[in-house]
Amino acid sequence: MKVLIVEDDTDAASYLARGLTEAGHTSEVAGDGETGLELASMNEYDVLIVDRMLPKRDGLSLIETLRAKDRQVPILVLSALSQVDDRVKGLRAGGDDYLTKPYAFTELLARIEALSRRKQTADFEAVYRVGDLELDRLSHTVSRAGKPVVLQPREFRLLEYLMRHAGQVVTRTMLLENVWDYHFDPQTNVIDVHISRLRGKIDKAFERPLVHTVRGAGYVIRADAD
């Protein structure tokens, strides 16, 4: 799951980002409402966590603007404002859930995971298929030709991203930013290592490979080898 955190308190944002990483998710942080709006408008996220009180543009204005642009990403509003009227305003602005500070991280994690599952069900994207390869995002299982394939968490996320963009070339930078949450060092060999492991699990025992290298560009997953 890829999460955008829009929070101007650097300590709070770092705490959230660290917790999400430890839970196996990736995150990006915006320190003000304008930056948050720009990132949420240009990029794809599974969930947004938006603080209400932000510099440059407040959280409710950010949410209302996104909804006016028909951006349907699930949004959790995070705020120290805890009165009923405050929660109602957050939900009416377009928020999908509202959590008041202080909060327990385990509750926040459960809420955003629930929001992400709802979106997956609504978008009918719970299952990805490429040829005889199938990945189920809800049960977190993978199979090829009906045979189960056991993947490590990072391998699963790598395969999920490739299958989400099936038939499209994904660059090393795209993989680093969306699977590893790296925004630097595109020369690292971490991608090559994981691609090699992934191929060993989903391609090695089968006649037709699905994961292909596009020299000088990146990788693509497709059933057609040509």
Secondary structure as UniProt FT lines:
FT   STRAND          2..6
FT   HELIX           10..22
FT   TURN            23..24
FT   STRAND          26..30
FT   HELIX           33..42
FT   STRAND          47..51
FT   HELIX           59..68
FT   TURN            69..70
FT   STRAND          75..79
FT   HELIX           84..92
FT   TURN            93..94
FT   STRAND          97..100
FT   HELIX           105..123
FT   STRAND          127..130
FT   TURN            131..132
FT   STRAND          133..136
FT   TURN            137..140
FT   STRAND          141..144
FT   TURN            145..146
FT   STRAND          147..149
FT   HELIX           153..164
FT   TURN            165..167
FT   HELIX           172..175
FT   HELIX           176..180
FT   TURN            186..187
FT   HELIX           190..202
FT   TURN            203..205
FT   STRAND          211..214
FT   TURN            215..217
FT   STRAND          218..221
//
